[in-house]
Amino acid sequence: MGSFSIWHWLIVLVVVVLVFGTKKLRGVGKDLGEGIQGFKDGLKGKEDEKPSQLGNERRDAPQDEASRQDSQRKDP
């Protein structure tokens, strides 16, 4: 009762293909594969250049303002 035979799985597969269509299933498979690949790359510490550049730009702006304020405090 607890296990399904190959015929049960084939019927489920046919129903899923009929409901969703092959094009949509292909897109879902592609998205899932890209998501898993991105997760693996994240675990390895592999980073893209664009996010690190955005992070550095955001950090530079407050530092520039802080350094200006420090320089104004030092010059009475």
PyMOL CGO cylinders between C-alpha atoms (Angstrom):
from pymol import cmd
from pymol.cgo import CYLINDER

trace = [
    CYLINDER, 0.00, 0.00, 0.00, 2.81, 2.45, 0.82, 0.3, 1, 1, 1, 1, 1, 1,
    CYLINDER, 2.81, 2.45, 0.82, 4.79, 2.16, -2.41, 0.3, 1, 1, 1, 1, 1, 1,
    CYLINDER, 4.79, 2.16, -2.41, 3.81, 3.09, -5.92, 0.3, 1, 1, 1, 1, 1, 1,
    CYLINDER, 3.81, 3.09, -5.92, 4.58, 1.00, -8.97, 0.3, 1, 1, 1, 1, 1, 1,
    CYLINDER, 4.58, 1.00, -8.97, 6.08, 2.39, -12.16, 0.3, 1, 1, 1, 1, 1, 1,
    CYLINDER, 6.08, 2.39, -12.16, 2.59, 2.56, -13.68, 0.3, 1, 1, 1, 1, 1, 1,
    CYLINDER, 2.59, 2.56, -13.68, 1.38, 4.92, -10.97, 0.3, 1, 1, 1, 1, 1, 1,
    CYLINDER, 1.38, 4.92, -10.97, 4.32, 7.26, -11.59, 0.3, 1, 1, 1, 1, 1, 1,
    CYLINDER, 4.32, 7.26, -11.59, 3.76, 7.17, -15.37, 0.3, 1, 1, 1, 1, 1, 1,
    CYLINDER, 3.76, 7.17, -15.37, 0.11, 8.13, -14.91, 0.3, 1, 1, 1, 1, 1, 1,
    CYLINDER, 0.11, 8.13, -14.91, 1.11, 11.00, -12.60, 0.3, 1, 1, 1, 1, 1, 1,
    CYLINDER, 1.11, 11.00, -12.60, 3.69, 12.17, -15.15, 0.3, 1, 1, 1, 1, 1, 1,
    CYLINDER, 3.69, 12.17, -15.15, 1.14, 12.13, -17.98, 0.3, 1, 1, 1, 1, 1, 1,
    CYLINDER, 1.14, 12.13, -17.98, -1.37, 14.10, -15.90, 0.3, 1, 1, 1, 1, 1, 1,
    CYLINDER, -1.37, 14.10, -15.90, 1.25, 16.69, -14.94, 0.3, 1, 1, 1, 1, 1, 1,
    CYLINDER, 1.25, 16.69, -14.94, 2.31, 17.13, -18.58, 0.3, 1, 1, 1, 1, 1, 1,
    CYLINDER, 2.31, 17.13, -18.58, -1.32, 17.48, -19.67, 0.3, 1, 1, 1, 1, 1, 1,
    CYLINDER, -1.32, 17.48, -19.67, -2.09, 20.05, -16.96, 0.3, 1, 1, 1, 1, 1, 1,
    CYLINDER, -2.09, 20.05, -16.96, 1.02, 22.23, -17.23, 0.3, 1, 1, 1, 1, 1, 1,
    CYLINDER, 1.02, 22.23, -17.23, 2.34, 21.57, -20.72, 0.3, 1, 1, 1, 1, 1, 1,
    CYLINDER, 2.34, 21.57, -20.72, 5.91, 20.86, -21.73, 0.3, 1, 1, 1, 1, 1, 1,
    CYLINDER, 5.91, 20.86, -21.73, 6.88, 24.50, -22.28, 0.3, 1, 1, 1, 1, 1, 1,
    CYLINDER, 6.88, 24.50, -22.28, 5.96, 25.54, -18.75, 0.3, 1, 1, 1, 1, 1, 1,
    CYLINDER, 5.96, 25.54, -18.75, 7.61, 22.47, -17.24, 0.3, 1, 1, 1, 1, 1, 1,
    CYLINDER, 7.61, 22.47, -17.24, 10.79, 23.21, -19.20, 0.3, 1, 1, 1, 1, 1, 1,
    CYLINDER, 10.79, 23.21, -19.20, 10.80, 26.77, -17.84, 0.3, 1, 1, 1, 1, 1, 1,
    CYLINDER, 10.80, 26.77, -17.84, 10.27, 25.58, -14.28, 0.3, 1, 1, 1, 1, 1, 1,
    CYLINDER, 10.27, 25.58, -14.28, 13.11, 23.08, -14.66, 0.3, 1, 1, 1, 1, 1, 1,
    CYLINDER, 13.11, 23.08, -14.66, 15.42, 25.76, -16.00, 0.3, 1, 1, 1, 1, 1, 1,
    CYLINDER, 15.42, 25.76, -16.00, 14.57, 28.17, -13.16, 0.3, 1, 1, 1, 1, 1, 1,
    CYLINDER, 14.57, 28.17, -13.16, 15.06, 25.43, -10.58, 0.3, 1, 1, 1, 1, 1, 1,
    CYLINDER, 15.06, 25.43, -10.58, 18.44, 24.49, -12.06, 0.3, 1, 1, 1, 1, 1, 1,
    CYLINDER, 18.44, 24.49, -12.06, 19.62, 28.12, -12.08, 0.3, 1, 1, 1, 1, 1, 1,
    CYLINDER, 19.62, 28.12, -12.08, 18.48, 28.53, -8.49, 0.3, 1, 1, 1, 1, 1, 1,
    CYLINDER, 18.48, 28.53, -8.49, 20.39, 25.46, -7.35, 0.3, 1, 1, 1, 1, 1, 1,
    CYLINDER, 20.39, 25.46, -7.35, 23.49, 26.60, -9.24, 0.3, 1, 1, 1, 1, 1, 1,
    CYLINDER, 23.49, 26.60, -9.24, 23.28, 30.03, -7.65, 0.3, 1, 1, 1, 1, 1, 1,
    CYLINDER, 23.28, 30.03, -7.65, 22.93, 28.44, -4.21, 0.3, 1, 1, 1, 1, 1, 1,
    CYLINDER, 22.93, 28.44, -4.21, 25.99, 26.26, -4.79, 0.3, 1, 1, 1, 1, 1, 1,
    CYLINDER, 25.99, 26.26, -4.79, 28.00, 29.26, -5.99, 0.3, 1, 1, 1, 1, 1, 1,
    CYLINDER, 28.00, 29.26, -5.99, 26.93, 31.18, -2.90, 0.3, 1, 1, 1, 1, 1, 1,
    CYLINDER, 26.93, 31.18, -2.90, 28.12, 28.39, -0.64, 0.3, 1, 1, 1, 1, 1, 1,
    CYLINDER, 28.12, 28.39, -0.64, 31.50, 28.33, -2.37, 0.3, 1, 1, 1, 1, 1, 1,
    CYLINDER, 31.50, 28.33, -2.37, 31.88, 32.07, -1.85, 0.3, 1, 1, 1, 1, 1, 1,
    CYLINDER, 31.88, 32.07, -1.85, 31.87, 32.83, -5.55, 0.3, 1, 1, 1, 1, 1, 1,
    CYLINDER, 31.87, 32.83, -5.55, 30.76, 36.44, -6.01, 0.3, 1, 1, 1, 1, 1, 1,
    CYLINDER, 30.76, 36.44, -6.01, 29.88, 38.48, -9.07, 0.3, 1, 1, 1, 1, 1, 1,
    CYLINDER, 29.88, 38.48, -9.07, 31.55, 41.81, -9.70, 0.3, 1, 1, 1, 1, 1, 1,
    CYLINDER, 31.55, 41.81, -9.70, 28.38, 43.90, -9.85, 0.3, 1, 1, 1, 1, 1, 1,
    CYLINDER, 28.38, 43.90, -9.85, 27.09, 43.35, -6.28, 0.3, 1, 1, 1, 1, 1, 1,
    CYLINDER, 27.09, 43.35, -6.28, 30.51, 44.03, -4.77, 0.3, 1, 1, 1, 1, 1, 1,
    CYLINDER, 30.51, 44.03, -4.77, 30.78, 47.28, -6.74, 0.3, 1, 1, 1, 1, 1, 1,
    CYLINDER, 30.78, 47.28, -6.74, 27.37, 48.43, -5.55, 0.3, 1, 1, 1, 1, 1, 1,
    CYLINDER, 27.37, 48.43, -5.55, 28.28, 47.63, -1.98, 0.3, 1, 1, 1, 1, 1, 1,
    CYLINDER, 28.28, 47.63, -1.98, 31.54, 49.58, -2.20, 0.3, 1, 1, 1, 1, 1, 1,
    CYLINDER, 31.54, 49.58, -2.20, 29.80, 52.61, -3.67, 0.3, 1, 1, 1, 1, 1, 1,
    CYLINDER, 29.80, 52.61, -3.67, 27.28, 52.67, -0.87, 0.3, 1, 1, 1, 1, 1, 1,
    CYLINDER, 27.28, 52.67, -0.87, 30.00, 52.39, 1.75, 0.3, 1, 1, 1, 1, 1, 1,
    CYLINDER, 30.00, 52.39, 1.75, 32.04, 55.20, 0.19, 0.3, 1, 1, 1, 1, 1, 1,
    CYLINDER, 32.04, 55.20, 0.19, 29.32, 57.83, 0.47, 0.3, 1, 1, 1, 1, 1, 1,
    CYLINDER, 29.32, 57.83, 0.47, 28.87, 57.73, 4.27, 0.3, 1, 1, 1, 1, 1, 1,
    CYLINDER, 28.87, 57.73, 4.27, 32.65, 57.56, 4.77, 0.3, 1, 1, 1, 1, 1, 1,
    CYLINDER, 32.65, 57.56, 4.77, 33.13, 60.69, 2.68, 0.3, 1, 1, 1, 1, 1, 1,
    CYLINDER, 33.13, 60.69, 2.68, 30.52, 62.55, 4.73, 0.3, 1, 1, 1, 1, 1, 1,
    CYLINDER, 30.52, 62.55, 4.73, 32.04, 61.30, 7.96, 0.3, 1, 1, 1, 1, 1, 1,
    CYLINDER, 32.04, 61.30, 7.96, 35.53, 62.34, 6.91, 0.3, 1, 1, 1, 1, 1, 1,
    CYLINDER, 35.53, 62.34, 6.91, 34.19, 65.80, 5.98, 0.3, 1, 1, 1, 1, 1, 1,
    CYLINDER, 34.19, 65.80, 5.98, 32.58, 66.15, 9.37, 0.3, 1, 1, 1, 1, 1, 1,
    CYLINDER, 32.58, 66.15, 9.37, 35.80, 65.06, 11.09, 0.3, 1, 1, 1, 1, 1, 1,
    CYLINDER, 35.80, 65.06, 11.09, 37.83, 67.55, 9.12, 0.3, 1, 1, 1, 1, 1, 1,
    CYLINDER, 37.83, 67.55, 9.12, 35.37, 70.34, 9.98, 0.3, 1, 1, 1, 1, 1, 1,
    CYLINDER, 35.37, 70.34, 9.98, 35.59, 69.48, 13.68, 0.3, 1, 1, 1, 1, 1, 1,
    CYLINDER, 35.59, 69.48, 13.68, 39.38, 69.60, 13.62, 0.3, 1, 1, 1, 1, 1, 1,
    CYLINDER, 39.38, 69.60, 13.62, 39.50, 73.02, 11.93, 0.3, 1, 1, 1, 1, 1, 1,
    CYLINDER, 39.50, 73.02, 11.93, 38.05, 75.52, 14.48, 0.3, 1, 1, 1, 1, 1, 1,
]
cmd.load_cgo(trace, "trace")
